[in-house]
Amino acid sequence: MRTWNGILTAVLLGALFGGSLSAAAQQTAGSQRPAPDAAHTAQPSQGAAMSQSAPTQAAQPAPAQQPAAEPVPATPAPTTMDQVVSLFIEHEHAFIKMLSNRTPVVETYLQNLTSDPQLGPVPNADHYFLGRMDMGETVDRKDYLKKEEEKGFQTRLLGGFEKLYKVQYQPLGFSWMVYADRTDFDREHYDFTYVRREFLGEVRCLAFDVKPKKNSGPGRFLGRIWVEDQNFNIVRLNGTYYPAPRNSMFFHMDSWRLNLIPGYWVPAYIYSEEGDFSAGAKNKQAFKAQTRVWGYDLKKGGKDDELTQIRVDSVKDDSPSQQDASPLQAERVWQQQAEDNVVERLTSAGLLAPEGDVDRILQTVVNNIEVTNNIDLPRPVRTRVLLTAPLETFSVGNTIVISRGLVDVLPDEASLAAVLAHELAHIVLGHNLGSQYAFNDRMLFSDDATYQNLGFKHIPEEEQAADKKAVELLKNSPYGQKLDNVGLFLKALQARAPQLSALLTTHLGNPLAQNGTVTRLSALSTLGPALDNNKLDQIAALPLGGRVKINPWDDKAEMVKTTPVAITSARDKMPFEVTPFFPRLTRYGANAAPAAPTTTAANSNGGN
Ligand SMILES: [Zn+2]
């Protein structure tokens, strides 16, 4: 079990985050509590948990946009396990139909692994995919990444990885396991065997082993599914596909769904891992990968509807006075128009989280820097979270954007302040980019062409000036005494940078590193102690996925709440690495109204 040391909270953080962005609040491990299978009951209990209580919505504000789906039919209480199987098959078909007009964003970040004597499996290369997935007839992907990048990627992979690349890139790749079987999930093709009852987070589930019947064709699901015991929806799939066609392979995957809308559990996380580093193992080619799905509520981003879906703020009077704008005012209004256009366009493309909880934390940090430096800007600085993994920041107008992946890996508030200070410096220095986006025709492109149409990269001179100014701002700020931590983070980033080129490839802003060398804030990189894997209390950078949680339905970002757990070896540190997912499953609206009967059932079921 990978764990984190609770001591770090006190050491690394000020009171500001209130634990919400602590190094200790890192891993989800420990929050997962599968209940022991107490009774091996052949049938699920017909008690409270089995009655079809409608999804609780009490005291929970309804989501801004309800899915355009027919209401879930009332589920007659099953009396046999056979009926349970019929119910989840039926619900899976209804679910596939419900999602068939959706085109969520799907992101896969993959790290190839090599064995390090001290650290165990460590990344030696990485790959990144981002696209929209059409949940219609086939589960297919449309890519956001530029063609040149793709080409470079392919070229790099020709030395032996080509096959792997091709497999990943098929629709049968990482995003395939949103469903067990899109077309033939039924008794004609599968045998279902009840295994046991088990809790996944707060949700009591029935686990079934699923095996394809003989001669049911290649690529059938083989593994286990977990079905929640109120409405009998699949909430987790774990396994692979079988048999594989000649000359190809299917990955093993662990796929999780979340109850984000009443009655449905939508695919959110898929973890994949292959490879064996044990003595004598032949297959030394190994990787681990995280696939995240979000943006289910986005409008289709295809070429067909691009012109109707984009709301263009062409006539917006934001000038502060009743008089005509002075030339300077006009310039500022113009820049704000560009900024608003970009923020709105990135949000509608499923790349930017709507304003939310994480922004309050980011804005507090920015504010701390501003106040102590007597910075008084004509408009307040806003922040937004880019929903993607690659480590990047950029600014447009007065909006600072920071990627989810970067917030995830930063070890403490001072490091967060440092990366934000660089963008604040651009704003303070008037390095305004993006005023061309005040012309609305420039917002008219299909979502998957976002990276070709938008960009916020500064020239090297402005980058250097921003770094210099950022250090100045930081030294005057409450973070001035903690810049050693920033230095340590930059050293950790440098240590991994040559292997993590995909994670460091930015798509909109300037990269933190170039050709394997970290360039951002290099003046701070010599500060702090030397990087030392053996020092268990030295946490220079965190794994991905520990801080920011995205709601896959509405794209809202929030801070992850986890219980501190102890690091016990250097292998627990996993800086910049991907790890398995273990989301704490809850029912829709459950947080608003804790369900007493469920708790009782949990206890009686032998939950410790
Ligand atoms: Zn910059």
Boltz pocket constraint, residues with backbone or C-beta under 6 A from the ligand:
constraints:
  - pocket:
      binder: B
      contacts: [[A, 422], [A, 423], [A, 426], [A, 458], [A, 462], [A, 463], [A, 466], [A, 510]]
      max_distance: 6.0
